[in-house]
Amino acid sequence: MDLILASKKADKIIMEVEGVGGYYGWSSSQFPLLSQKKLAAGLFLLQPRAFVQPYYSVSSKIAYVCHGECIVGLISSEDSKEEVIKLQKGDTLPLTMKEVSWWYNDGESKLEIIFLGEYDDEYTPGEYSGFFLTGFTGILNGFSNELTAKSFHMTKPEIEKLIKEQSSSNIIIKIKEDTKMPEPCNKNAKHELVFNLYSAEEHCTVQVKNGGILSAVTCRNLPLLRDIGLSANHVVLEGGALFGPIFTADLSVPLSYVTEGSGRVQIVGPLRKVVLDTKVEEGELFFVPKFFPFVVEADEGGMEFFSVVTSSKQVYGGLSGGKKSIWKAISPSVLEASLNVTPNLTESFKSKIAKGAVIAPPHLQLFK
C-alpha cells in the first residue's frame, strides 16, 4: 500500500488580491491523496470589508470559521430565495452544490474560513470548482453581448456598459466604507443551517479537565448534513494532551485542518506499520485513511484542529479509554490471553481504561 500522508499547507493561489484577501487550495500534485480519495479543501483569507462575489460550487462541503466573523448570503436554486446569515468563530455551515453564495468580512480582523469535503466533478481533482456570476471570470463575461442582451431584455449600450464593468472587477473586492451591506434577517434560518463547535459548554461531546474538548456535529443535531453526507468535529487539546487512539469504524474518512497551535500525528496501518509520524502546525492539512487508528498529541502550547468526516453519522472505534472503549468491552479472560498478562494486570488495565476518555491529559510523570 503506497500512501503519501505527509501534512501540507495550502500551496496553490487560486485568487489573490493585495490588501484584500485570497482563496487558496491544496494542489493534487503536492497532496495526491485528495484526488485519489475524491476529497477537496479550500481556504478563504479575507481582510476587513473584503467581499467574495456570488458563485456556485459543483460539490458539497462544510465551511468552518477558524478566525474572525462574516456575513454570508445563500441563494437556493430551488426557490431563488436569499438567506443572509451572520457567522462567527467556530460556526460550521454545510454548503450544497445547488446553492449560490457570497461572503463578506464585516469584522475588524482577518477572516479565515476552511472548506472541507468531497468533490463530484472531474475538472480539478482535489480542488473545489466554482462558477462566479460576476467579475472578470464571471459567466456574464463568457456569453456574447448579443445573447446576454436578449436574455436580460437590455439594449446594446446597456449590456456593453454592464460587461465593461465586469471586465475590470476581481472576484474578491473591497467594499467601500459608505456601502451598506445586507443585514442578517432570519434567526431561525441560522438555527437550521449553522452549528457552532466552539461553544464548549453547549455542544461538547467529550470534556476532560486539563485535557481538552471534543465537539461534534452530525445529522442528529443538524439534519441538513444528511443531504450532503458529511459531518464535522472540532478538537481542542491543552499542552501535552492526547486525542485517541481512535479509528473510523465504517467506510468514512476524516480530513483535518490545524486551526491553532501545533502537535504530533501518528497513524498506524495493518501489521503495526506506522504510515505517518509527523509534526503538524497551524494551517496544515492531514488525512487519515479509513479504519486506520490514529493519535494526535498537542505540543506544549496546545493545539486545535477541525475535521470533516465523509459520513453524516460518525461511527468510531475507541482504542483509548471511556465507556465506548473496545478494550473495556472485551471479556477479561480473552484480554488476558490476548495480552499474555496476569489476571491482576488485566483487571488493572480494564479499570484504568474505564476511567479514561478519548482525550487524555498529560501524564509526564509516568515516563520519568
C-alpha positions in Angstrom: 0.0 0.0 0.0 1.6 3.3 -1.1 0.1 6.2 0.9 1.6 9.7 0.9 0.2 11.1 4.1 2.5 13.9 5.0 0.7 17.0 6.3 0.7 20.0 4.0 -0.1 23.8 3.9 -2.1 25.3 1.1 0.4 25.6 -1.8 -1.9 26.9 -4.6 -3.0 30.5 -5.0 -6.4 30.3 -6.8 -7.1 34.0 -6.4 -5.3 36.7 -4.5 -5.8 40.5 -4.4 -3.2 42.5 -2.5 -4.5 44.1 0.7 -7.9 42.5 0.2 -7.5 38.7 0.5 -7.4 35.5 -1.4 -8.6 32.0 -2.0 -6.1 29.2 -1.7 -6.0 25.4 -2.2 -4.0 22.2 -2.0 -2.9 21.0 -5.4 -3.3 17.3 -6.2 0.4 17.2 -7.2 1.5 18.2 -3.7 -1.3 16.3 -1.9 -2.2 13.4 -4.2 -4.5 11.7 -1.7 -7.1 14.5 -2.2 -7.7 13.5 -5.8 -7.2 9.8 -5.1 -9.9 9.8 -2.4 -12.2 12.3 -4.1 -11.7 14.9 -1.3 -11.1 18.6 -1.6 -10.1 21.6 0.5 -10.1 25.4 0.1 -9.2 28.4 2.2 -10.5 31.9 2.4 -8.3 34.6 3.9 -10.1 37.9 3.8 -9.2 41.3 5.2 -11.9 43.6 6.8 -14.5 44.7 4.2 -13.4 42.1 1.7 -16.2 40.7 -0.4 -16.3 37.4 -2.4 -18.7 37.8 -5.3 -21.6 35.4 -5.8 -20.7 31.9 -7.1 -22.0 28.4 -7.1 -19.9 25.3 -6.5 -20.1 21.9 -8.1 -19.5 20.0 -4.8 -21.0 19.8 -1.4 -18.8 20.8 1.6 -18.7 22.2 5.1 -17.4 25.7 5.8 -15.7 26.4 9.2 -14.9 29.8 10.6 -11.4 29.5 12.1 -10.9 33.1 12.9 -13.0 36.3 12.6 -16.6 36.9 11.6 -18.5 37.5 8.4 -21.9 37.7 6.7 -22.8 35.1 4.1 -25.6 35.2 1.6 -27.1 31.9 0.4 -29.5 31.6 -2.5 -31.1 28.2 -3.2 -31.6 27.2 -6.8 -34.9 25.6 -5.8 -36.7 28.7 -4.6 -34.4 31.6 -5.5 -34.7 32.9 -2.0 -31.8 34.6 -0.3 -30.9 33.9 3.3 -28.4 36.3 4.9 -26.6 34.8 7.9 -24.0 36.1 10.4 -21.1 33.7 11.1 -18.6 33.8 13.9 -15.6 31.8 15.1 -16.5 28.1 15.5 -19.5 28.2 13.2 -19.9 25.3 10.7 -22.1 25.8 7.6 -22.9 23.0 5.3 -23.0 24.0 1.6 -24.7 22.1 -1.1 -23.8 22.2 -4.8 -27.2 23.7 -5.6 -26.6 27.0 -3.7 -25.2 30.3 -4.8 -23.2 32.1 -2.0 -21.4 35.3 -1.4 -19.1 36.2 1.6 -18.4 39.5 3.3 -15.9 40.2 6.2 -17.9 42.7 8.3 -15.5 42.4 11.2 -12.4 44.3 12.2 -9.9 41.5 11.9 -8.8 39.0 9.3 -11.3 36.3 8.4 -10.1 32.7 7.9 -12.6 30.1 6.6 -11.7 26.5 5.7 -13.8 24.4 3.3 -13.5 20.6 3.6 -15.5 17.8 2.0 -15.8 15.7 -1.1 -15.8 16.7 -4.8 -18.1 15.3 -7.5 -16.5 16.6 -10.7 -13.5 15.7 -12.8 -12.4 19.3 -13.8 -9.9 19.9 -11.0 -9.4 16.8 -8.9 -8.7 17.6 -5.2 -9.9 21.2 -5.6 -13.2 22.9 -5.5 -14.5 24.2 -8.8 -17.0 27.1 -8.9 -18.8 29.3 -11.3 -18.8 33.0 -10.5 -21.7 35.1 -11.6 -19.9 38.4 -11.8 -16.4 39.8 -12.0 -13.9 39.3 -14.8 -14.1 35.5 -14.6 -17.9 35.6 -14.2 -20.3 33.9 -16.5 -21.5 37.3 -17.8 -18.2 37.7 -19.5 -18.4 34.3 -21.1 -21.5 34.7 -23.3 -21.7 37.1 -26.3 -23.1 40.6 -25.6 -25.8 39.9 -28.1 -27.1 36.8 -26.4 -26.8 38.3 -22.9 -28.7 41.4 -24.0 -31.6 39.3 -25.4 -31.7 37.2 -22.3 -31.8 40.2 -19.9 -34.0 42.3 -22.2 -31.4 45.1 -22.3 -30.3 47.4 -25.0 -26.9 47.1 -26.6 -25.4 50.2 -24.8 -26.7 48.9 -21.5 -25.2 45.5 -21.9 -21.9 46.8 -23.2 -21.6 49.1 -20.1 -22.5 46.2 -17.8 -19.9 43.8 -19.4 -17.3 46.5 -19.3 -17.7 47.0 -15.6 -17.3 43.2 -15.1 -14.1 43.1 -17.0 -12.3 45.4 -14.5 -13.6 43.7 -11.4 -11.9 40.9 -9.4 -13.9 38.1 -7.9 -12.6 39.3 -4.4 -13.1 43.1 -3.9 -13.0 45.6 -1.1 -16.4 47.2 -0.3 -16.4 50.9 0.2 -17.0 52.2 3.7 -20.2 54.0 2.8 -21.7 50.9 1.1 -24.4 49.3 3.3 -24.4 45.5 3.0 -27.4 43.3 3.8 -28.1 42.6 7.5 -28.8 39.1 8.8 -32.6 38.8 8.6 -33.7 35.4 9.9 -32.5 33.9 13.2 -34.5 30.7 12.6 -32.6 30.2 9.3 -29.2 30.3 11.2 -30.5 27.8 13.7 -31.4 25.4 10.9 -28.2 25.9 8.8 -25.4 26.7 11.3 -23.9 24.8 14.2 -21.2 26.3 16.5 -18.4 23.9 17.5 -16.6 26.4 19.7 -19.3 26.8 22.3 -17.9 24.0 24.5 -20.4 24.1 27.3 -23.4 23.7 25.0 -22.1 21.4 22.3 -19.1 19.4 23.6 -19.2 15.6 23.2 -16.2 15.0 25.5 -14.7 17.4 28.0 -11.6 16.4 30.1 -10.1 18.6 32.8 -6.6 19.7 31.8 -7.0 17.6 28.7 -9.3 19.2 26.2 -12.7 19.2 24.4 -14.2 17.3 21.5 -17.2 18.8 19.8 -19.1 17.1 17.0 -21.9 18.0 14.6 -23.8 15.2 12.7 -27.2 14.7 11.1 -28.6 14.2 14.6 -28.1 17.8 15.6 -28.0 19.4 12.1 -30.4 17.5 9.8 -29.0 19.3 6.7 -25.9 17.2 6.9 -27.9 14.2 5.9 -28.4 15.7 2.5 -24.6 16.2 1.8 -23.4 13.1 3.6 -20.8 14.9 5.8 -20.3 15.6 9.5 -17.6 17.5 11.4 -15.5 17.6 14.6 -13.5 20.2 16.5 -10.9 19.2 18.9 -9.1 21.5 21.4 -6.1 20.0 23.2 -4.2 21.6 26.1 -0.5 21.4 26.1 0.7 17.8 26.2 -2.8 16.3 25.9 -3.6 13.3 23.7 -6.5 12.5 21.4 -7.0 8.9 20.6 -6.1 6.2 19.5 -9.3 6.1 17.6 -10.4 4.9 14.1 -13.4 5.3 11.8 -15.5 2.1 12.1 -17.3 2.5 8.8 -16.2 3.5 5.2 -15.8 7.2 6.1 -12.5 9.1 6.3 -11.6 12.2 8.3 -9.8 15.2 6.6 -8.4 17.6 9.2 -7.1 21.2 9.3 -5.0 22.6 12.1 -6.6 25.8 13.2 -4.3 26.7 16.0 -1.1 25.6 17.7 1.0 22.5 16.8 1.4 18.9 17.7 2.2 15.4 16.5 0.1 13.0 14.5 0.8 9.3 14.4 -1.2 6.9 12.1 -0.8 3.1 12.2 -1.7 0.8 9.4 -2.1 -3.0 9.0 0.6 -5.2 10.6 1.6 -2.4 13.0 3.2 -0.4 10.2 3.5 3.3 11.1 2.3 5.1 7.9 2.7 8.7 9.4 4.5 10.1 12.4 5.0 13.8 11.9 4.7 17.2 13.4 1.7 19.3 12.3 1.3 23.1 12.6 -1.4 25.7 12.2 -2.6 25.9 8.6 -1.7 22.3 7.7 -4.0 19.6 6.4 -3.7 15.9 7.2 -5.7 12.9 6.2 -6.4 9.6 7.9 -7.3 6.5 5.8 -10.5 4.6 6.7 -10.0 2.0 9.5 -6.5 3.3 10.3 -6.1 4.2 14.1 -4.5 7.5 14.8 -3.3 9.6 17.7 -2.9 13.4 18.0 -0.6 14.8 20.7 -0.5 18.6 21.4 2.7 20.4 21.8 3.3 22.5 25.0 1.3 25.4 23.6 -1.8 23.3 22.8 -3.4 22.5 19.5 -6.8 22.8 17.8 -8.0 21.1 14.7 -11.2 20.9 12.6 -12.2 17.7 10.8 -14.8 16.8 8.2 -15.9 13.2 8.1 -17.3 11.7 4.9 -20.4 10.4 6.6 -23.4 12.3 8.2 -23.2 9.8 11.1 -19.9 9.3 12.8 -19.0 5.7 13.8 -15.7 5.5 15.7 -13.9 2.5 17.2 -12.4 3.6 20.5 -9.0 2.2 21.3 -8.5 4.6 24.2 -10.4 4.9 27.5 -14.1 5.7 28.2 -17.4 4.0 28.2 -17.2 3.0 24.5 -13.7 1.6 24.6 -13.2 -1.6 22.7 -10.8 -2.7 25.5 -13.4 -2.3 28.1 -15.9 -4.5 26.2 -13.6 -7.4 25.7 -14.0 -10.3 28.2 -11.3 -10.4 30.9 -10.3 -13.9 30.0 -10.0 -13.0 26.3 -8.0 -9.9 27.1 -5.7 -11.8 29.5 -4.9 -14.4 26.8 -4.5 -11.8 24.1 -2.2 -9.6 26.0 -0.4 -12.5 27.6 -0.5 -10.9 31.1 -1.6 -11.9 34.6 -5.3 -11.5 35.8 -4.2 -8.8 38.2 -2.7 -6.7 35.4 -5.7 -7.4 33.1 -8.0 -6.1 35.9 -5.9 -3.0 36.4 -5.8 -2.3 32.7 -9.5 -2.5 32.3 -10.1 -0.4 35.4 -7.9 2.4 34.2 -9.4 2.2 30.7 -12.9 2.6 32.2 -11.9 5.8 34.0 -10.4 7.4 30.8 -11.7 9.1 27.7 -10.8 9.7 24.1 -8.9 12.7 25.3 -6.1 12.2 27.9 -4.4 14.9 29.9 -0.6 14.9 30.1 0.9 12.4 32.5 4.6 13.2 32.1 5.4 11.7 35.5 4.6 8.2 34.2 7.5 8.3 31.8 10.2 9.7 34.1 
